[in-house]
Amino acid sequence: MKNHFTLCQSIVFSVLLICSAARAEEAHTQAIITRIMNTRQAILAKAGSSSADKYLFLAFWDFDGTILKGDCSEGLKLQGKSAYKGLAELAIESGYSRIYAPEGGFDRFWKDYRHFEEGIGRWLAYPFIPQMLRGARTSDISALAEEQFATVLQDYYFQSSIDMLHALESKGINNYIISASADIFVDAAATTLGLPKERFHGIEVQVEEGRLTEKLIYPITWAKGKIEKLTNIVATLHSTHPDKNIIILAAFGNSYSTDAPFLEYVAKQSLPAGKPVAVMINGGEAPAAYKDVFLRVQQTETIEISKSQ
């Protein structure tokens, strides 16, 4: 909704970096942008300047915890208080679930959801969010989510992630989102991020007569399912752009359990020149299996904080 604002923030970012301790902690932003651009330039230089139009450069992002502070489905609590409600809660309160009543239904949902997540597995919990909305009109859920992103959620985007995403996009690197949230939720972020909705991918269910069903569309975009989705996207691009060399320059995530597989897939590619960048944001110390695979960074500043400075 306010892409002009975030672009302006990108322009003045380096100036504010000098003045603000919080900004100084996020000096990785320009370093990562430069590293990715250098790899892009090295590939083009090796191919020759006349071959520039024969390449399609990509970057892949997780969404919750990577671009958005918190979780668009589950919400965000800070110091034990709700900073914003998740879209699952808002959808239930709006009467869009046939399973959970608007009054008190979210508490029942949350108990069931946590049981699935902790007692059985995330592979069951994450798809349950769009599944519990079966029967709802897609237009209603999309409108609800778009309103929430426009009025609340975009303020909780990490400033550094937005700066990196916009910088890459401005240099012709196409950014794609692969999220374990419901596809119909993350699609609604497109306008606030200034990206085509077609580049957003989450957990999908089939739509029949304009309404959500409980029937899942595979792959489930969680853990190794994100690799499958990424390779599907690349395969589709190959078919629609047969004259292009498709190069994945970077990937961004925040969770070793959810994002590490697709980040590792990108990190271990062999490129025509240079090396890809895989960035783990706020993920903490790497498990032994991923030691020295990712560039680990910490981010705290959000668009909301930037506005107040």
Stockholm file with secondary structure:
# STOCKHOLM 1.0

chainA/1-309         MKNHFTLCQSIVFSVLLICSAARAEEAHTQAIITRIMNTRQAILAKAGSSSADKYLFLAFWDFDGTILKGDCSEGLKLQGKSAYKGLAELAIESGYSRIYAPEGGFDRFWKDYRHFEEGIGRWLAYPFIPQMLRGARTSDISALAEEQFATVLQDYYFQSSIDMLHALESKGINNYIISASADIFVDAAATTLGLPKERFHGIEVQVEEGRLTEKLIYPITWAKGKIEKLTNIVATLHSTHPDKNIIILAAFGNSYSTDAPFLEYVAKQSLPAGKPVAVMINGGEAPAAYKDVFLRVQQTETIEISKSQ
#=GR chainA/1-309 SS CCHHHHHHHHHTHHHHHHHCHHHHTTTHHHHHHHHHHHHHHHHHHHHCGGGGGGEEEEEEECCBTTTBSSBTTTEEEETTEEEEECHHHHHHHTTCCSSSCTTTHHHHHHHHHHHIIIIICHHHHHHHHHHTTTTSBHHHHHHHHHHHHHHTGGGGBBHHHHHHHHHHHHTTEEEEEEEEEEHHHHGGGHHHHTCCGGGEEEEEEEEETTEEEEEEESSCSSTHHHHHHHHHHHHHHHHHCTTCEEEEEEEEESCTTTTHHHHHHHHTCCCSSSCCEEEEESCCSCCGGGTTTSEEECCCCBHHHHHHC
#=GC SS_cons         CCHHHHHHHHHTHHHHHHHCHHHHTTTHHHHHHHHHHHHHHHHHHHHCGGGGGGEEEEEEECCBTTTBSSBTTTEEEETTEEEEECHHHHHHHTTCCSSSCTTTHHHHHHHHHHHIIIIICHHHHHHHHHHTTTTSBHHHHHHHHHHHHHHTGGGGBBHHHHHHHHHHHHTTEEEEEEEEEEHHHHGGGHHHHTCCGGGEEEEEEEEETTEEEEEEESSCSSTHHHHHHHHHHHHHHHHHCTTCEEEEEEEEESCTTTTHHHHHHHHTCCCSSSCCEEEEESCCSCCGGGTTTSEEECCCCBHHHHHHC
//
